[in-house]
Amino acid sequence: MTKVTKTTETELKLLLTQDSYKALKNQLEKKGVDLKQINIFFDNPEQVLRKNKWALRLRFQNEKAILTAKGPCRPDNGVFQRKEIESEIPFQTGQKLKNGFSIDGINASPAQYILQKFGKLILSPYLTFKNTRSLVDFDGFCLELDHSEANGNSLYELECETETPKLVQIKEKLHHFFDEFGWDFQFSSKSKLEWALNK
């Protein structure tokens, strides 16, 4: 059965240096294998999605394919909150979609949501970038350590997705943790998509 999530995504994003990224990977306990991700973003020639601050992403992650629609977001001191509709789709279906598709021909919740909101769109890929994600444990929270690559440039980030009250708690704990070890970080102000578009 296809897994579908419809929710408001709330996550904390910290921008890391390469040194602080490596230090975190060495310091914290790793959970499972690294996730190798290829992210492909789609829009029509009129850029309807981008003009309305929406994104439609096809992600290949190890042996999975995941389609995600993401709504507008206004970052607040490293906290990102936005509407998200996500559905795992058959891997072979993802392979067929990666070069473009008509939104009305896709039987998946993210595509159907975009269809209802914006009408029939003929979509083509406009951006692709790679990401390696390591999952680590920090005081009972699962953190995502990301190394993204676009056009020869690298981005290092820490992400933690959870409910808002817990996000305040983990934010304070991480701040003290970084200060204790003298590691550099900043609160992220852009999504990975915005970063990659400027590279």
Residue pairs with C-beta under 8 A, 6 or more apart in sequence:
2 87
2 88
2 89
2 108
3 87
3 88
4 85
4 86
4 87
4 108
4 109
5 84
5 85
5 86
5 87
6 84
6 85
6 109
7 83
7 84
8 81
8 82
8 83
8 84
9 70
9 80
9 81
9 82
9 83
9 84
9 161
10 79
10 80
10 81
10 161
10 162
10 163
10 164
10 167
11 79
11 80
11 81
11 159
11 160
11 161
11 162
11 167
12 78
12 79
12 80
12 158
12 159
12 160
12 161
12 167
12 170
12 171
12 174
13 75
13 78
13 79
13 80
13 157
13 158
13 159
13 187
13 188
14 78
14 157
14 158
14 159
14 174
14 185
14 186
14 187
14 188
15 155
15 156
15 157
15 185
15 186
15 187
15 188
16 24
16 145
16 156
16 157
16 158
16 183
16 184
16 185
17 156
17 183
17 184
17 185
18 154
18 156
19 183
19 184
20 156
20 178
20 183
20 184
20 185
21 145
21 147
21 156
21 158
23 181
23 183
24 136
24 143
24 145
24 158
24 183
25 134
25 136
25 145
27 181
28 136
28 137
28 138
28 143
29 136
29 137
30 134
30 135
30 136
31 135
31 136
31 137
31 142
32 135
33 62
34 132
34 133
34 134
35 61
35 62
35 132
35 133
35 134
35 135
36 61
36 62
36 130
36 132
37 59
37 60
37 61
37 130
37 131
37 132
37 133
38 59
38 60
38 128
38 130
39 57
39 58
39 59
39 128
39 129
39 130
39 131
39 192
40 57
40 58
40 59
40 60
40 98
40 125
40 127
40 128
41 55
41 56
41 57
41 58
41 125
41 126
41 127
41 128
41 193
42 49
42 56
42 57
42 58
42 100
42 101
42 123
42 124
42 125
42 126
43 49
43 50
43 56
43 123
43 124
43 126
44 121
44 122
44 123
44 124
45 122
45 124
48 118
48 121
49 55
49 56
49 114
49 118
49 121
52 72
52 118
53 71
53 72
53 73
54 69
54 70
54 71
54 72
54 114
54 117
54 118
55 68
55 69
55 70
55 193
56 67
56 68
56 69
56 70
56 110
56 111
56 114
56 123
57 67
57 68
57 69
57 70
57 193
58 65
58 66
58 67
58 94
58 97
58 98
59 65
59 66
59 67
59 68
60 91
60 94
63 91
64 88
64 91
65 88
65 89
65 90
65 91
65 93
65 94
65 95
66 86
66 87
66 88
66 89
67 86
67 87
67 88
67 89
67 94
67 97
67 106
67 108
67 110
67 111
68 84
68 85
68 86
68 87
68 110
69 84
69 85
69 86
69 110
69 111
69 113
69 114
70 82
70 83
70 84
71 82
71 83
71 84
72 82
73 80
73 81
73 82
73 191
74 81
75 187
75 188
75 189
75 190
77 187
78 171
78 187
78 188
78 189
79 164
79 167
79 171
80 188
80 191
81 164
85 109
85 110
85 113
86 109
86 110
87 108
87 109
87 110
89 108
97 106
98 125
99 124
99 125
100 122
100 123
100 124
100 125
101 122
101 123
102 120
102 121
102 122
102 123
103 111
103 114
103 115
103 118
103 120
103 121
103 122
103 123
104 115
104 120
106 112
114 121
115 121
127 193
127 196
127 197
129 148
129 149
129 150
129 192
129 196
130 148
130 149
130 150
131 146
131 147
131 148
131 149
131 192
132 146
132 147
133 144
133 145
133 146
134 144
134 145
134 146
135 142
135 143
135 144
135 145
136 142
136 143
136 145
137 143
138 170
138 173
138 174
138 177
139 170
139 173
141 160
141 162
141 166
141 170
142 160
143 158
143 159
143 160
144 158
144 159
144 160
144 161
145 156
145 157
145 158
146 155
146 156
146 157
146 158
146 159
146 192
147 154
147 155
147 156
148 154
148 155
148 156
148 157
148 192
148 195
148 196
149 155
150 195
150 196
150 199
151 196
151 199
152 199
153 199
155 192
155 195
155 196
157 188
157 192
158 174
158 185
160 167
160 170
160 174
162 170
178 184
178 185
